[in-house]
Amino acid sequence: MIRFISRVRSFLRRRRANKMLAASRRTRKHDTLLLKLDKVGDYILFRNFIEETRKNIHPTGQLIMCGNIVWKELAEKLDGEFVDEFIWVDPAMLEDEKNRIKLYKQLRKTRCNKIIYCAYSRTNEVDYVVLRSGAKEKVAFYGDETNILPVHKKENDARYNLLVPSPAECLFEFNRNKLFFEYIFNTKIQIDKPYIKAKPGTENISNPYIMIFPGAGHEVRRWSTSNFTRLCVALFQSYKLPIHVCGSKNEFHYAEEIVSRDGSFVINDAGKYSLYETIGIIKNAALVITNDSGPLHISLAIDVPVLCISNGNHFERFCPYPSDMNMPLAVVFPDEFESKMKTDESRISLRCKGSEIDINTITADKVLHTLKTSNLIRHD
């Protein structure tokens, strides 16, 4: 009897879901939904194509953006003029099936005709939401298997209306995104590199100054606070510039560890400014020093020089930028990684791959030497 009741309930749930889907399809509008749940750096390398999407959707349709709540403020201020409605998501919550169901029901209510999932390395959790969104047209990258099991990818691929092909070789993420949207809209996009036009009204801390961002999305990409401390001492001895250590509230303790060693010329600004306000602080800096993380991409998008400390993770997919973009960027890699870059063949083998090389084998002296030889610091 219990088994029978369970089967009946399951049948009724499926029938109710099918009715919802059928109803949403009958009332489908010309609206388009962009879905991008990656972190801040990924958003910066994607966001210029939001405006391009606005230009190419149905004239009577609206544009809805479903994004990672981490960059909510940035997107609403930078891209609000192109987007009619925002839906914000904490991607970590999608590990729970109840939250995935809640999200795809929310997307169904938009009654969008087309949903575009903008991630080359798709995940099964997000595919789950997209494929149940009720959209008539479901579009995504064919993509790779970095974040999804082959068996799941094969099953999900069959349910998309359009899977955009992309070269198998490694591409810089911005360039791959550009190819993606050019394919979907069958048009040439006249944007050569990421940029931000915003002019947030944040006060100038002092002029000039150096900014340091010690945080990173993963520990393997985070240079230690002890290394940053040694670098701060060397920077001040060489340039006599005040140093502001920045980041989110969650990174306050990293900044505090650096400042506590010598607070006379190092200032802890972590958590003091919102992400949008931080753009204004970065814009006035003489130099930004960061791990391979969001501040790298924000700084370059507003044409501020960056010294990036990297262990080579996803080499040439996110960092360094292609030389033809002519960005004010210098990257410091561990000696072990550099030794693997000596020939064209070995360099190619490193591209877009993960790296487990210890980032802390990079010394403060090497970072300072790279800075001096690159002549990055602005003096205006």
N, C-alpha and C positions, 0 to 999 in steps of 0.2 A: 504494500500500500504506500509506504514512504517513497519507494522508488517511482511508483506511478505518479504520485503527486509532484515529485521533483521533475519528471518528464513533462507533465502538463504545464508547470510553471515555466520551464525552459522554452516550451513551444509558444506560450503566450508572450514571453519576452521577445522572442525572435519575430513573431507576427507584429507586435507593437513597433519594434525597430524598423521592420520593413515598411509599415504604413507611414512612419515618420519620414523614411527615405523617399518613398513614392510621393508623398505630399510635398516635400521640399523640392523634388525635381519638377513637379507640376507648376510650382510657383517660382521657378528659377529666374533670376534677374541677369543682367549683363555685367554684374560686378566681378572683380578679380581680387583674389586674396593672395598676398605674398606671405610666405612662411619662412622665417629665418630665426633659429633658436640658438645659434652659436654665440660666442663671447664677443667682447668689445672690439678686439682686433679684427675679427671676421666681419663684424658689422661695418667697420670703417672701409674695408676692402670691397664691400657690397653696396653701400648706401647710395653711391652716385647713380646706380641703376634704378633706384626707386623713381626718380624723376623721369627717367627714360620709359619706365613702365607706364607712368601717368600719361605720357604722350601717346602711347601706342595701344591703350585699352579702348574698348568700345566707347564712342562719344557720350552715350547716356549712362555709362556704367560708373560705379564708384570703385575706389581702390582701398582695400582693407589690408592692414599690416598686422600680422601676428608675429610678435618678436619676444626676445629674451628680456625679462623685466630688469636685468642688470643695466641695459642701455636705454631704458624707458625715457629718461629725461633728455638724453642726447637726441633720440629720434623725434620726440615730440617738438623739440625746439629747432632741430636742423631740417627735418623732413615733414613737419606738420602741414606745410602748404601744399604738399602733394598727396597726402593721405587723408581719406575721409573718416576713417575709424581705426583705432588701435585696439588690439587684444594682446594683453601681456601675460607671459607664462614663465614660471620657474621650471626650467627643463628637468631639474633633479626630481621634481614631483611626478614626472611622467614615468618613473620607474614603477609606480603604483598603478595598477590597471584601473582602479576607480577614478584616478585623476585623468588618465587617458580618455576614459569614457566621458568624463565631464567636459574635457576640452573638445572632443569631436562633436559632442552635442551643441556646444557653444558655436562651433564653426558651422554646423548645419543651420543654425538659426540665422546666419548671415545670408543664406540662400545664394551664395556665390555660384556663378556659372563655371568659373575657372579657379583652380588653386595651383599656385606655383611654389614648389618646395625647393628652396634655393640652397642646397648643400651638396657638394661633390661627394663627400663621405657621409652618406645617409646612415641613419640608425633605424633599427627595427621598431623602436618605440615611436618615433615620429612618423614612419611609414604607416604604422597602425592607425594613427590619428588621421593622416591625409586620406588614406584609402576608405575611411568611414565618414569622411566629411560631407558626403552628399553632393559634392561638386560634379558636374557633368564631365568637365575636362580636368584631368589630374596630370600635372606636368612636373617632371623632376630630371635631374642629371641621371644618365645611366650609371655613372659613378664607379667607385671602387668598393673593396671589401674591408677597408680599414676599420670601420665601426659596426660592421654587420656580418653575421655568419653567411657563407655562400648559399646555404639551403634557404635561409630566410629571404635573402636578396632575390633569388630566383623566383620564389613564390610571389613576392611583392612586385617584382618587375612586370609580371604578367598582368597585373591589375591596373597599371598606369596606362593612360591614353597616349602619352608621349614621353619617351625617355630621350633626352638630348644627348647625342654622342659628343665625346670630347677626346682629344688626342690622348693616347695612353701614356705618352712621355710626360715627365714632370713639367708643370706650368706654374708660374707665379699666380697666386690665388685671384688677384684682381683681373689678370688677363683671362683666366679661365671663366670667371664670372661674366666678363665682357662677351666672350664667345657664346656663352649660354644664352644671354638675352638677345644677342644678334640672331641666333638661330631661331628662337621663339618668335621674334617679331619680324624676321626676314628683312632686317635693315642694318646698315652700317652705323655704329655708334661712334661719334666723334669725341671720345674721351680717352686720353692717353695714360692718365694716372689718377689715383685718388686725390681728392681735394675737399677742403672744408672752407666755406665762405663766412662762417659765423664770426661775429664780433661781440662776444660776451662782455658785459660791462664790469669786469673784475678789476679791482685796483692793482696797480703795479706794486709789487712787494718792495723792490729796490732795483736799481739799475746800474750795472748789469748783475746777473746772478746765474748760478748753475743749479739745475734741478736734477734730483736723483729719485728714481722709482725702484725700490729694492724688491718689490713683490713680483710674483709670477703665478700663472695658473697651475703649474705643477712644480714640485720640488726639484726635479731634474733640471729645470730651466732657471732656478733661482740661485744667483751668486750669493754667498754667505754675507751676513751683516759684518762679520769681522773683516772680510775683504773690502767691503764698502767703507768701513771705518778707516782702514789703511789708505784707501784711495782718497778719501776726503782730506786727510792730512797732507798727502802729496799734492792734491789739487790746490789747496790753499797756499802751500809753500810756493807753488809755481805761478799761480795766477792772482792770488790775493782777492778772490771773489767770494762773497757769501754763498753758502750752499743750503738749499732748501730740500729736505727729504719729504717726498709726497707719496700719496697713495690713498686707498680707501680706509675706512675705520677699521676694517679687519687686518690692515697692514700697519696699524699704529705701533704695534710692539716691535716690528722690524725697524721702523724709524727711530723709536725710542732707544733701542739698543745701539744704534749708530750715534745718536746725539749724546747719549750718556757718557761716551768715551771722551768727548771734547765738545761742549756746547757753546763755546765762544764764537765759533764761526759756522756751526751747523745748526739748522733750525728745523724742528719737527712740525711739518704742516700736514701730516697724514690725517685724513678725516676732516680737515678744516673746510675744504671746498667740495662742492658737488662736482659731478663729472663734467657738467657743462661749464661751470665756473673755472674748472681746471684748464680748459682750453685757453682762457684768457691769461692765466698764469704762465702756461707753457709758451704762449705767443710772445711774451716779453722776455723770455729767457735767452741767455747767451748760448746755452748748451743744455741738452737733456741727455742724461746717462741712465740707461734702463736695461733690464733683461729683455729677452724676446717676448714681449707682452703688449697689451693694448696701448700704453703710452708711446711705444715705438711708432705705431701706425697713426695715432692722433697727431703726434709731433710732426711727422713727415707730411701729413695732409695739410698742415698749415705752414709748411716750409721752414720749420725750425730744425737746426742741425742736431743730429742724434749720434751718440756713441752707444752701440748695442753690444752687450756681453751675452754670448750665445754658446751653447754646447754643440750646436750644429743640428739640433732637432728640426726635422722637416726642412732641411737645407734647400733653399731656392724656391720653396713653395710659399713661405711667409717671410723669409729673411735669408740673405740680403735681397734688396729690390733689384730688378733688372737694371743694367747699366744705362739703357736707353731712356730710363725715366729721369736720370740725372738728379737723383735725390741727394741732399746733404747728409750722407750716412757713412759711417765707418763701423765695421763689425769686428769684434775680437773673438777668436775661436781658441780652444785649447790646442796646445802644440800637437797632441795626438791626432786631433781632427785635421789640422793643417797638413800633417805629414801624409794623410790619406788623400789630399787634394792635389798632389804634385803632378799627376798626369791627368790628361783629359778622360781617360778610361776610368780611373778610380774616382774622379770628380763626378762623373755621370752616375756611378754606382751609389753615390751618397745622396743623390737628389731625392727629395720628398720622403726620405726614410726617417724613422725614429732614431734617436741617438741616446745611448746610455753613458756616454763619456762624461766623466766628472767635470762639471763646469768650474769647480773650485780649484782645479789645477791651473786655471788662469790666474796670474799674479797681478797685484795692483801696479807693479812696475811695468808690466806688459801693456796694461790698459792705458797708463799714462803715456808710455812711449807711442802707442797708436794714436792717441789724441794729439800729441805734439807733431807727429809726422803728417797727420791728415789736415792740420790747420783748420779745424772745424769751428772753433769758438768765434762767435760773432762779436765784433767790437763797436757796433753802431749804437 
